Amino acid sequence: MPPSTPAQPDPPIVADSAALRAILRHQASTVTVVTAPGAPPVGFTATSFTSVSLEPPIVSFCLNLASSSWPTVSRSRHVAVHLLAHDQRELARRFATSGVDRFAGPTRWRPGPQGVPILDGVLAWLLCRVVDRVTVGDHAIVLAEPELLHADVGTPLLYHRGGYAGLDPVTGPEPPHGPGAAVVTAPARPAG
């Protein structure tokens, strides 16, 4: 038998928006809902939430400039980022749907600190003070400093390859904060 020749890899392709969108579908992301106060309040589903810095604590998320939520978020001093639990697919879909009152019907929420809507039953939420907005292409990157947070025990909802997925529950010792959670207050910073 003659030796086999190694398979040639596919040649690289141009990283246009369609190719980039296809490749980024392979990245699993935590599903969040960002809310901001307003009349009416706004909220949207985002998979772009990430930690930027721990000293000082800064997080970020991205929002399309054409989004119906952008005008309110562009003026908001505070927002809340909610990390959804594995069983909250319908909540994620509701806040990803255009043309509906996302805070009506089955959505359970209450006005929180600074008048920011806080969703009930989520895995965790962070009340954040917006410190900067950076426009890049057709999106804005919103940088925010967490001031309060609440976390529960559970597993997150993930977005992967165009759909929602959950993780198998982790077994092992409980986190140091114990079951349930308390509100943790970050040191106050003067409003800027």
Stockholm file with secondary structure:
# STOCKHOLM 1.0

chainA/1-192         MPPSTPAQPDPPIVADSAALRAILRHQASTVTVVTAPGAPPVGFTATSFTSVSLEPPIVSFCLNLASSSWPTVSRSRHVAVHLLAHDQRELARRFATSGVDRFAGPTRWRPGPQGVPILDGVLAWLLCRVVDRVTVGDHAIVLAEPELLHADVGTPLLYHRGGYAGLDPVTGPEPPHGPGAAVVTAPARPAG
#=GR chainA/1-192 SS CCCCCCCCCCCCCCCCHHHHHHHHTTSCEECEEEEECCSSCEEEEESCCEEEEETTEEEEEEEETTSTTHHHHTTCSEEEEEECBTTCHHHHHHHHCTTSCTTSTTCCEEECGGGCEEETTCSEEEEEEEEEEEEETTEEEEEEEEEEEEECSSCBEEEETTEEEECCCCCSSCCTTCSSCCCEECCCCCCC
#=GC SS_cons         CCCCCCCCCCCCCCCCHHHHHHHHTTSCEECEEEEECCSSCEEEEESCCEEEEETTEEEEEEEETTSTTHHHHTTCSEEEEEECBTTCHHHHHHHHCTTSCTTSTTCCEEECGGGCEEETTCSEEEEEEEEEEEEETTEEEEEEEEEEEEECSSCBEEEETTEEEECCCCCSSCCTTCSSCCCEECCCCCCC
//
